[in-house]
Amino acid sequence: MTQNPVYNPKFELFKRVAMGKNIGVLGIGVSNLPIIKMLNNLGAYVTAFDRRTADKFDEETLKMLKENTKNLILGDDYLDRLDSMEIIIKTPGIHPDTPQLLRAAEKGAFVTSEMEIFLSACPCKTIGITGSDGKTTTTTLIYEILTADGYNCHIGGNIGKPLLANVEFMDPSDIVILELSSFQLQSMGYSPDIAVITNIAPNHLDYHKDMDEYINAKKNIFLYQNVSGKLVLNMENDITDSFAPLSSGEVIKFSLKNKPSHGAYIYRGKIYFDDEAIMKVSDIKLPGEHNVDNYLAAICAVHGMVDNSSIVKVAKSFGGVPHRLELIREYKGVKFYNDSIASSPTRTTAGLKSFDQKVILIAGGYDKKIPFDGFGEIVVDKTKAVILIGATANKIRCEVENTLKKRGESEPIIGCDTLEEAVKSAFALADVGDIVLLSPACASFDMFKNFEERGNAFKDIVALLGTEE
C-alpha cells in the first residue's frame, strides 16, 4: 500500500455519494471506528449506533466518537432510531430482515455494509474465500503464497483489518484477499474477481432462517461475477459442486478423490493442476487431510499468477493459524492441542481425523441449532474419552451414548461446568502418549466472547498445569 492516496474513480464516486449524507454506522466495534473517522473526513454526517451504553466504552473511544460523529445513539433501543438515516452501514451480525432495517429501507434508506462498499470501491484484484470449514486457513495460505511471490497484498473481511478505510491508498497492482462469512455475504450485491468455496455443511442456523438461506448467502460470493470471474469449487461437496452451472465465468474444481476436468487433484502422492505437477503432498507441513484440501483450494485460486516454487515454499514453512490444531504444550507425556476454531461438527470431524490415535476430546459450547446427526460415530471412532461443556453438552452426550449403545462399547463421558474443570478432568484421564484435544464442534458465545478468547483460555489453563503441585 502506498503512503499517499492513489486516484481511484470508484472511490471518488463513493466520496461524492457520501458527502453531506446522514450515514448511520451500526455497531461501534474496533473495526468500525476507522470507518466512522473516514466518513466524517469525507464530509458525511455520521451517527454511530450501539446496544452498549456509554459506560461500556473507554474514554479514548468516546472522545474519538464525539469528534467524528454528529450523534451517538446507545442502548437497547438503538435500532428504533434509524428514521433520519439516508445510508445505513450495518454490522454483519445484524440480520438484513431485522424489522427496524426493513422499515428504514421502506422510508428510503440505502442499507449496505462495509464489505459491500469496499468491493464496489476497490481498485485492484480481489479474491474471496468462504465455506463452512477451512476458510481462514485457505485465506491465509493464498495471502502467504501471493506475498511469497512478490505481490503487495491486503488481507481482510472476517480476518485482518477493516479495508474500507484504506481503500484510497491501494494500488491497482495490489491484491486483496478476503475471508467472507455468510453474514457478510447475505446482503452482498458485489462479488470478488476470484471466488473460492471450500465446502458447505450446516452452520449458523441460529442466525439463518434455514439451510436454504445459508446456502443462498454463500452463493453471493460468485453470483455477481462477470465472464472474466473465476469460481473455485470443492468437487467432493455436493452443494458446492452444484453451483458450477450458475457461474458466469471460469469454473475450477479441486478434489482429494477424483480428477476434475479443470483444477487441482492428487495422483500418486503429488498435487496436480490439470496435467501439471505442482508439488508433493508430503511437502505440506500442516497435518490432516482437510489441510490438503485447503492447499488444493489455494492452488486453484493462485494458479497462473505465481511460480510453483512460491507454493512449495509456503507449504514447507507454514505452520498454521492460531487455534487450528495448534500444539500448545506437552506435559508429563501428554500433548495438548488447541482447535478452538472448530465451531461445527464437520470442523471437529476433520480435526479428529488428523490424528492416527484416539484422543481425549473436550467439546461443547453455544448452540447454533446445527444438527449433530452422525457426530457420535466419528467421536466414538476417534476418542478414548469425551469431556463435555457448555449449552450443547447434553446433545453431544446423547449422540455419543447412542452410538456406544448401538456398538455395545463404552468410554468415559464426563460433564464439566467450566473449561478449567474440563482440562483437569481430561488430564486426569490421560496416560503418557495421549492427546488432549479442545475441538468444541460449537461456537463459544455461551461462555466466551469468541473462539480466540476460548482458545487463549485453554492455553492459559494448560500452561498452569503442574504449578499447583
ROGUMAR-752336 format. One record per residue (C-alpha): residue number from 1; residue in one letter; x, y, z negated. Coordinates in steps of 0.05 Angstrom, whole numbers, plus 5000, padded with zeros to 4 digits. Layout:
// residues N
{site NUM 'A' {X Y Z}},
...
***
This chain:
// residues 469
{site 1 'M' {5000 5000 5000}},
{site 2 'T' {5028 5068 5019}},
{site 3 'Q' {5036 5124 4968}},
{site 4 'N' {4996 5173 5009}},
{site 5 'P' {4925 5168 5037}},
{site 6 'V' {4921 5136 5106}},
{site 7 'Y' {4869 5164 5155}},
{site 8 'N' {4812 5114 5156}},
{site 9 'P' {4750 5133 5196}},
{site 10 'K' {4708 5082 5158}},
{site 11 'F' {4726 5112 5091}},
{site 12 'E' {4716 5182 5118}},
{site 13 'L' {4645 5162 5135}},
{site 14 'F' {4634 5137 5064}},
{site 15 'K' {4662 5202 5036}},
{site 16 'R' {4612 5242 5077}},
{site 17 'V' {4555 5198 5053}},
{site 18 'A' {4576 5201 4980}},
{site 19 'M' {4588 5277 4976}},
{site 20 'G' {4533 5312 4938}},
{site 21 'K' {4493 5249 4926}},
{site 22 'N' {4465 5226 4859}},
{site 23 'I' {4501 5159 4851}},
{site 24 'G' {4487 5111 4795}},
{site 25 'V' {4541 5062 4773}},
{site 26 'L' {4511 5004 4734}},
{site 27 'G' {4560 4975 4684}},
{site 28 'I' {4618 5011 4652}},
{site 29 'G' {4668 4955 4652}},
{site 30 'V' {4742 4965 4664}},
{site 31 'S' {4733 4951 4739}},
{site 32 'N' {4681 5006 4748}},
{site 33 'L' {4720 5062 4713}},
{site 34 'P' {4766 5077 4772}},
{site 35 'I' {4705 5075 4818}},
{site 36 'I' {4669 5126 4775}},
{site 37 'K' {4730 5171 4777}},
{site 38 'M' {4737 5163 4853}},
{site 39 'L' {4664 5180 4865}},
{site 40 'N' {4670 5242 4823}},
{site 41 'N' {4732 5264 4861}},
{site 42 'L' {4692 5255 4926}},
{site 43 'G' {4640 5305 4902}},
{site 44 'A' {4586 5257 4882}},
{site 45 'Y' {4541 5269 4822}},
{site 46 'V' {4555 5206 4782}},
{site 47 'T' {4511 5176 4728}},
{site 48 'A' {4540 5116 4691}},
{site 49 'F' {4492 5065 4662}},
{site 50 'D' {4507 5011 4610}},
{site 51 'R' {4469 4969 4560}},
{site 52 'R' {4521 4984 4506}},
{site 53 'T' {4514 5044 4461}},
{site 54 'A' {4567 5098 4454}},
{site 55 'D' {4597 5069 4391}},
{site 56 'K' {4618 5007 4431}},
{site 57 'F' {4666 5048 4474}},
{site 58 'D' {4735 5074 4454}},
{site 59 'E' {4748 5149 4452}},
{site 60 'E' {4792 5148 4515}},
{site 61 'T' {4737 5115 4556}},
{site 62 'L' {4684 5163 4531}},
{site 63 'K' {4730 5222 4547}},
{site 64 'M' {4741 5196 4617}},
{site 65 'L' {4666 5186 4627}},
{site 66 'K' {4650 5256 4602}},
{site 67 'E' {4699 5285 4652}},
{site 68 'N' {4676 5245 4711}},
{site 69 'T' {4601 5236 4704}},
{site 70 'K' {4540 5282 4707}},
{site 71 'N' {4501 5237 4660}},
{site 72 'L' {4515 5178 4615}},
{site 73 'I' {4455 5132 4602}},
{site 74 'L' {4465 5079 4549}},
{site 75 'G' {4424 5029 4510}},
{site 76 'D' {4377 4970 4522}},
{site 77 'D' {4330 5011 4567}},
{site 78 'Y' {4386 5036 4613}},
{site 79 'L' {4356 5004 4675}},
{site 80 'D' {4290 5040 4664}},
{site 81 'R' {4321 5107 4682}},
{site 82 'L' {4343 5099 4754}},
{site 83 'D' {4290 5142 4786}},
{site 84 'S' {4333 5201 4808}},
{site 85 'M' {4388 5159 4839}},
{site 86 'E' {4399 5162 4914}},
{site 87 'I' {4453 5108 4915}},
{site 88 'I' {4459 5053 4863}},
{site 89 'I' {4523 5012 4856}},
{site 90 'K' {4503 4951 4817}},
{site 91 'T' {4548 4903 4780}},
{site 92 'P' {4547 4831 4806}},
{site 93 'G' {4515 4805 4742}},
{site 94 'I' {4450 4842 4754}},
{site 95 'H' {4404 4802 4800}},
{site 96 'P' {4382 4841 4862}},
{site 97 'D' {4309 4823 4846}},
{site 98 'T' {4312 4858 4778}},
{site 99 'P' {4246 4897 4776}},
{site 100 'Q' {4278 4964 4760}},
{site 101 'L' {4324 4957 4821}},
{site 102 'L' {4266 4938 4865}},
{site 103 'R' {4226 4999 4841}},
{site 104 'A' {4285 5045 4853}},
{site 105 'A' {4293 5017 4924}},
{site 106 'E' {4219 5028 4938}},
{site 107 'K' {4229 5101 4919}},
{site 108 'G' {4285 5108 4969}},
{site 109 'A' {4348 5089 4931}},
{site 110 'F' {4401 5051 4970}},
{site 111 'V' {4424 4993 4926}},
{site 112 'T' {4493 4966 4941}},
{site 113 'S' {4556 4941 4906}},
{site 114 'E' {4629 4958 4900}},
{site 115 'M' {4648 4899 4944}},
{site 116 'E' {4598 4914 4998}},
{site 117 'I' {4622 4986 5003}},
{site 118 'F' {4694 4962 5004}},
{site 119 'L' {4683 4914 5062}},
{site 120 'S' {4647 4969 5100}},
{site 121 'A' {4706 5017 5090}},
{site 122 'C' {4766 4970 5091}},
{site 123 'P' {4815 4988 5148}},
{site 124 'C' {4852 4921 5150}},
{site 125 'K' {4841 4847 5160}},
{site 126 'T' {4801 4813 5104}},
{site 127 'I' {4800 4741 5081}},
{site 128 'G' {4744 4720 5035}},
{site 129 'I' {4741 4656 4994}},
{site 130 'T' {4681 4627 4959}},
{site 131 'G' {4659 4559 4933}},
{site 132 'S' {4633 4524 4871}},
{site 133 'D' {4703 4500 4854}},
{site 134 'G' {4774 4517 4874}},
{site 135 'K' {4763 4587 4899}},
{site 136 'T' {4812 4622 4851}},
{site 137 'T' {4869 4573 4867}},
{site 138 'T' {4855 4577 4941}},
{site 139 'T' {4852 4653 4939}},
{site 140 'T' {4918 4656 4902}},
{site 141 'L' {4951 4606 4950}},
{site 142 'I' {4930 4647 5010}},
{site 143 'Y' {4957 4710 4977}},
{site 144 'E' {5023 4676 4958}},
{site 145 'I' {5034 4647 5028}},
{site 146 'L' {5020 4712 5064}},
{site 147 'T' {5064 4751 5015}},
{site 148 'A' {5120 4700 5024}},
{site 149 'D' {5115 4711 5099}},
{site 150 'G' {5125 4786 5091}},
{site 151 'Y' {5054 4814 5093}},
{site 152 'N' {5033 4870 5047}},
{site 153 'C' {4973 4840 5013}},
{site 154 'H' {4919 4862 4964}},
{site 155 'I' {4880 4812 4922}},
{site 156 'G' {4813 4828 4891}},
{site 157 'G' {4739 4812 4887}},
{site 158 'N' {4728 4764 4829}},
{site 159 'I' {4802 4768 4810}},
{site 160 'G' {4854 4822 4813}},
{site 161 'K' {4839 4897 4811}},
{site 162 'P' {4779 4934 4839}},
{site 163 'L' {4798 4952 4910}},
{site 164 'L' {4749 5007 4930}},
{site 165 'A' {4787 5060 4890}},
{site 166 'N' {4849 5043 4931}},
{site 167 'V' {4819 5033 5000}},
{site 168 'E' {4843 5101 5025}},
{site 169 'F' {4915 5081 5012}},
{site 170 'M' {4912 5016 5052}},
{site 171 'D' {4947 5010 5119}},
{site 172 'P' {4914 4975 5178}},
{site 173 'S' {4972 4925 5178}},
{site 174 'D' {4957 4903 5107}},
{site 175 'I' {4915 4841 5090}},
{site 176 'V' {4862 4837 5035}},
{site 177 'I' {4846 4770 5002}},
{site 178 'L' {4781 4768 4964}},
{site 179 'E' {4752 4716 4917}},
{site 180 'L' {4677 4724 4923}},
{site 181 'S' {4625 4695 4876}},
{site 182 'S' {4553 4680 4894}},
{site 183 'F' {4534 4740 4850}},
{site 184 'Q' {4575 4786 4895}},
{site 185 'L' {4552 4754 4959}},
{site 186 'Q' {4478 4750 4946}},
{site 187 'S' {4461 4820 4970}},
{site 188 'M' {4520 4829 5016}},
{site 189 'G' {4509 4858 5086}},
{site 190 'Y' {4582 4851 5108}},
{site 191 'S' {4627 4790 5117}},
{site 192 'P' {4703 4786 5115}},
{site 193 'D' {4741 4772 5180}},
{site 194 'I' {4761 4703 5156}},
{site 195 'A' {4714 4666 5110}},
{site 196 'V' {4733 4604 5070}},
{site 197 'I' {4682 4560 5034}},
{site 198 'T' {4717 4508 4991}},
{site 199 'N' {4655 4468 4972}},
{site 200 'I' {4585 4477 4946}},
{site 201 'A' {4553 4440 4887}},
{site 202 'P' {4500 4460 4836}},
{site 203 'N' {4525 4521 4796}},
{site 204 'H' {4499 4585 4765}},
{site 205 'L' {4427 4560 4764}},
{site 206 'D' {4416 4602 4702}},
{site 207 'Y' {4424 4663 4747}},
{site 208 'H' {4397 4640 4815}},
{site 209 'K' {4324 4622 4822}},
{site 210 'D' {4341 4554 4852}},
{site 211 'M' {4394 4517 4892}},
{site 212 'D' {4369 4546 4957}},
{site 213 'E' {4381 4617 4933}},
{site 214 'Y' {4451 4597 4911}},
{site 215 'I' {4467 4566 4979}},
{site 216 'N' {4439 4625 5017}},
{site 217 'A' {4482 4673 4976}},
{site 218 'K' {4544 4634 4996}},
{site 219 'K' {4525 4638 5070}},
{site 220 'N' {4532 4714 5068}},
{site 221 'I' {4608 4705 5068}},
{site 222 'F' {4603 4689 5143}},
{site 223 'L' {4534 4708 5169}},
{site 224 'Y' {4555 4779 5186}},
{site 225 'Q' {4618 4759 5225}},
{site 226 'N' {4622 4772 5299}},
{site 227 'V' {4652 4728 5353}},
{site 228 'S' {4723 4745 5330}},
{site 229 'G' {4709 4719 5260}},
{site 230 'K' {4735 4653 5231}},
{site 231 'L' {4698 4606 5185}},
{site 232 'V' {4736 4552 5146}},
{site 233 'L' {4692 4495 5120}},
{site 234 'N' {4701 4433 5078}},
{site 235 'M' {4683 4377 5126}},
{site 236 'E' {4671 4328 5068}},
{site 237 'N' {4619 4372 5033}},
{site 238 'D' {4552 4361 5067}},
{site 239 'I' {4526 4431 5050}},
{site 240 'T' {4587 4469 5076}},
{site 241 'D' {4593 4424 5137}},
{site 242 'S' {4521 4441 5155}},
{site 243 'F' {4540 4515 5162}},
{site 244 'A' {4581 4504 5225}},
{site 245 'P' {4525 4515 5276}},
{site 246 'L' {4507 4581 5242}},
{site 247 'S' {4575 4613 5255}},
{site 248 'S' {4584 4666 5308}},
{site 249 'G' {4659 4656 5312}},
{site 250 'E' {4713 4602 5307}},
{site 251 'V' {4698 4544 5260}},
{site 252 'I' {4758 4509 5227}},
{site 253 'K' {4748 4450 5182}},
{site 254 'F' {4791 4413 5131}},
{site 255 'S' {4784 4342 5105}},
{site 256 'L' {4820 4295 5057}},
{site 257 'K' {4789 4234 5091}},
{site 258 'N' {4779 4247 5165}},
{site 259 'K' {4808 4285 5223}},
{site 260 'P' {4767 4345 5244}},
{site 261 'S' {4763 4365 5317}},
{site 262 'H' {4797 4431 5296}},
{site 263 'G' {4830 4441 5229}},
{site 264 'A' {4873 4411 5174}},
{site 265 'Y' {4876 4338 5150}},
{site 266 'I' {4923 4285 5122}},
{site 267 'Y' {4956 4230 5162}},
{site 268 'R' {5010 4183 5136}},
{site 269 'G' {5029 4227 5078}},
{site 270 'K' {5032 4292 5117}},
{site 271 'I' {4986 4351 5126}},
{site 272 'Y' {4970 4367 5198}},
{site 273 'F' {4934 4425 5231}},
{site 274 'D' {4905 4398 5296}},
{site 275 'D' {4965 4357 5322}},
{site 276 'E' {5019 4398 5287}},
{site 277 'A' {5053 4370 5225}},
{site 278 'I' {5056 4426 5173}},
{site 279 'M' {5085 4394 5110}},
{site 280 'K' {5088 4331 5068}},
{site 281 'V' {5033 4322 5016}},
{site 282 'S' {5088 4307 4966}},
{site 283 'D' {5113 4379 4975}},
{site 284 'I' {5054 4404 4934}},
{site 285 'K' {5075 4418 4863}},
{site 286 'L' {5004 4424 4835}},
{site 287 'P' {4974 4358 4810}},
{site 288 'G' {4909 4329 4834}},
{site 289 'E' {4873 4312 4898}},
{site 290 'H' {4829 4374 4891}},
{site 291 'N' {4892 4417 4896}},
{site 292 'V' {4910 4382 4962}},
{site 293 'D' {4841 4403 4984}},
{site 294 'N' {4857 4475 4964}},
{site 295 'Y' {4921 4473 5005}},
{site 296 'L' {4883 4447 5066}},
{site 297 'A' {4834 4505 5060}},
{site 298 'A' {4890 4555 5052}},
{site 299 'I' {4928 4528 5112}},
{site 300 'C' {4865 4534 5155}},
{site 301 'A' {4859 4607 5134}},
{site 302 'V' {4930 4628 5149}},
{site 303 'H' {4948 4583 5208}},
{site 304 'G' {4974 4623 5266}},
{site 305 'M' {4990 4682 5221}},
{site 306 'V' {5051 4654 5184}},
{site 307 'D' {5111 4609 5194}},
{site 308 'N' {5103 4539 5167}},
{site 309 'S' {5164 4549 5123}},
{site 310 'S' {5125 4600 5082}},
{site 311 'I' {5070 4548 5069}},
{site 312 'V' {5122 4497 5047}},
{site 313 'K' {5159 4547 5003}},
{site 314 'V' {5096 4564 4964}},
{site 315 'A' {5075 4491 4959}},
{site 316 'K' {5141 4472 4927}},
{site 317 'S' {5143 4530 4879}},
{site 318 'F' {5071 4548 4860}},
{site 319 'G' {5056 4522 4790}},
{site 320 'G' {4983 4542 4788}},
{site 321 'V' {4938 4595 4759}},
{site 322 'P' {4930 4600 4683}},
{site 323 'H' {4872 4560 4653}},
{site 324 'R' {4873 4510 4710}},
{site 325 'L' {4902 4443 4687}},
{site 326 'E' {4955 4483 4651}},
{site 327 'L' {5002 4441 4608}},
{site 328 'I' {5009 4485 4546}},
{site 329 'R' {5044 4441 4494}},
{site 330 'E' {5069 4371 4477}},
{site 331 'Y' {5065 4359 4403}},
{site 332 'K' {5083 4293 4369}},
{site 333 'G' {5079 4258 4436}},
{site 334 'V' {5010 4286 4454}},
{site 335 'K' {5003 4332 4515}},
{site 336 'F' {4951 4387 4513}},
{site 337 'Y' {4922 4413 4579}},
{site 338 'N' {4881 4477 4586}},
{site 339 'D' {4828 4472 4642}},
{site 340 'S' {4782 4525 4615}},
{site 341 'I' {4765 4548 4686}},
{site 342 'A' {4724 4484 4693}},
{site 343 'S' {4655 4513 4683}},
{site 344 'S' {4617 4460 4723}},
{site 345 'P' {4613 4383 4722}},
{site 346 'T' {4645 4379 4791}},
{site 347 'R' {4705 4420 4768}},
{site 348 'T' {4715 4377 4707}},
{site 349 'T' {4708 4315 4750}},
{site 350 'A' {4765 4340 4794}},
{site 351 'G' {4807 4353 4733}},
{site 352 'L' {4795 4284 4703}},
{site 353 'K' {4814 4252 4769}},
{site 354 'S' {4881 4287 4767}},
{site 355 'F' {4906 4242 4712}},
{site 356 'D' {4927 4169 4720}},
{site 357 'Q' {4908 4153 4649}},
{site 358 'K' {4847 4160 4605}},
{site 359 'V' {4845 4226 4567}},
{site 360 'I' {4812 4255 4505}},
{site 361 'L' {4764 4305 4534}},
{site 362 'I' {4738 4368 4500}},
{site 363 'A' {4675 4391 4536}},
{site 364 'G' {4611 4431 4528}},
{site 365 'G' {4591 4504 4527}},
{site 366 'Y' {4539 4552 4554}},
{site 367 'D' {4480 4521 4592}},
{site 368 'K' {4478 4545 4664}},
{site 369 'K' {4420 4497 4678}},
{site 370 'I' {4465 4454 4721}},
{site 371 'P' {4444 4380 4722}},
{site 372 'F' {4493 4331 4691}},
{site 373 'D' {4466 4272 4730}},
{site 374 'G' {4522 4222 4742}},
{site 375 'F' {4571 4261 4699}},
{site 376 'G' {4572 4205 4647}},
{site 377 'E' {4601 4157 4698}},
{site 378 'I' {4665 4197 4711}},
{site 379 'V' {4672 4215 4637}},
{site 380 'V' {4669 4142 4616}},
{site 381 'D' {4716 4122 4672}},
{site 382 'K' {4769 4173 4654}},
{site 383 'T' {4765 4184 4579}},
{site 384 'K' {4781 4145 4516}},
{site 385 'A' {4743 4195 4472}},
{site 386 'V' {4698 4255 4481}},
{site 387 'I' {4694 4316 4436}},
{site 388 'L' {4633 4360 4448}},
{site 389 'I' {4619 4432 4430}},
{site 390 'G' {4570 4486 4449}},
{site 391 'A' {4499 4490 4474}},
{site 392 'T' {4505 4433 4524}},
{site 393 'A' {4536 4383 4475}},
{site 394 'N' {4472 4341 4470}},
{site 395 'K' {4461 4340 4545}},
{site 396 'I' {4531 4313 4557}},
{site 397 'R' {4526 4265 4499}},
{site 398 'C' {4462 4235 4529}},
{site 399 'E' {4495 4224 4596}},
{site 400 'V' {4557 4191 4566}},
{site 401 'E' {4517 4148 4517}},
{site 402 'N' {4471 4124 4572}},
{site 403 'T' {4530 4104 4615}},
{site 404 'L' {4564 4068 4557}},
{site 405 'K' {4500 4031 4540}},
{site 406 'K' {4489 4011 4613}},
{site 407 'R' {4560 3983 4616}},
{site 408 'G' {4560 3952 4547}},
{site 409 'E' {4620 3994 4527}},
{site 410 'S' {4636 4042 4470}},
{site 411 'E' {4682 4100 4456}},
{site 412 'P' {4683 4156 4404}},
{site 413 'I' {4637 4215 4418}},
{site 414 'I' {4645 4270 4366}},
{site 415 'G' {4606 4334 4360}},
{site 416 'C' {4641 4396 4332}},
{site 417 'D' {4617 4466 4314}},
{site 418 'T' {4679 4503 4336}},
{site 419 'L' {4735 4496 4386}},
{site 420 'E' {4785 4494 4329}},
{site 421 'E' {4748 4435 4298}},
{site 422 'A' {4747 4402 4366}},
{site 423 'V' {4822 4408 4377}},
{site 424 'K' {4837 4380 4308}},
{site 425 'S' {4788 4322 4319}},
{site 426 'A' {4819 4307 4387}},
{site 427 'F' {4890 4307 4357}},
{site 428 'A' {4868 4261 4300}},
{site 429 'L' {4845 4210 4352}},
{site 430 'A' {4907 4216 4395}},
{site 431 'D' {4965 4167 4398}},
{site 432 'V' {5035 4181 4425}},
{site 433 'G' {5030 4188 4501}},
{site 434 'D' {4958 4211 4500}},
{site 435 'I' {4930 4273 4535}},
{site 436 'V' {4880 4322 4505}},
{site 437 'L' {4844 4359 4559}},
{site 438 'L' {4800 4421 4550}},
{site 439 'S' {4755 4418 4611}},
{site 440 'P' {4687 4442 4588}},
{site 441 'A' {4643 4430 4651}},
{site 442 'C' {4605 4491 4627}},
{site 443 'A' {4611 4566 4622}},
{site 444 'S' {4637 4598 4559}},
{site 445 'F' {4585 4650 4542}},
{site 446 'D' {4555 4615 4482}},
{site 447 'M' {4620 4621 4443}},
{site 448 'F' {4668 4665 4483}},
{site 449 'K' {4667 4726 4528}},
{site 450 'N' {4695 4688 4588}},
{site 451 'F' {4735 4626 4607}},
{site 452 'E' {4801 4664 4597}},
{site 453 'E' {4783 4680 4525}},
{site 454 'R' {4764 4607 4514}},
{site 455 'G' {4828 4583 4545}},
{site 456 'N' {4871 4631 4505}},
{site 457 'A' {4836 4610 4441}},
{site 458 'F' {4852 4538 4458}},
{site 459 'K' {4925 4556 4469}},
{site 460 'D' {4928 4592 4402}},
{site 461 'I' {4896 4534 4365}},
{site 462 'V' {4942 4483 4396}},
{site 463 'A' {5003 4528 4382}},
{site 464 'L' {4985 4527 4308}},
{site 465 'L' {4982 4451 4302}},
{site 466 'G' {5033 4429 4251}},
{site 467 'T' {5041 4497 4218}},
{site 468 'E' {4995 4476 4161}},
{site 469 'E' {5036 4414 4145}},
***
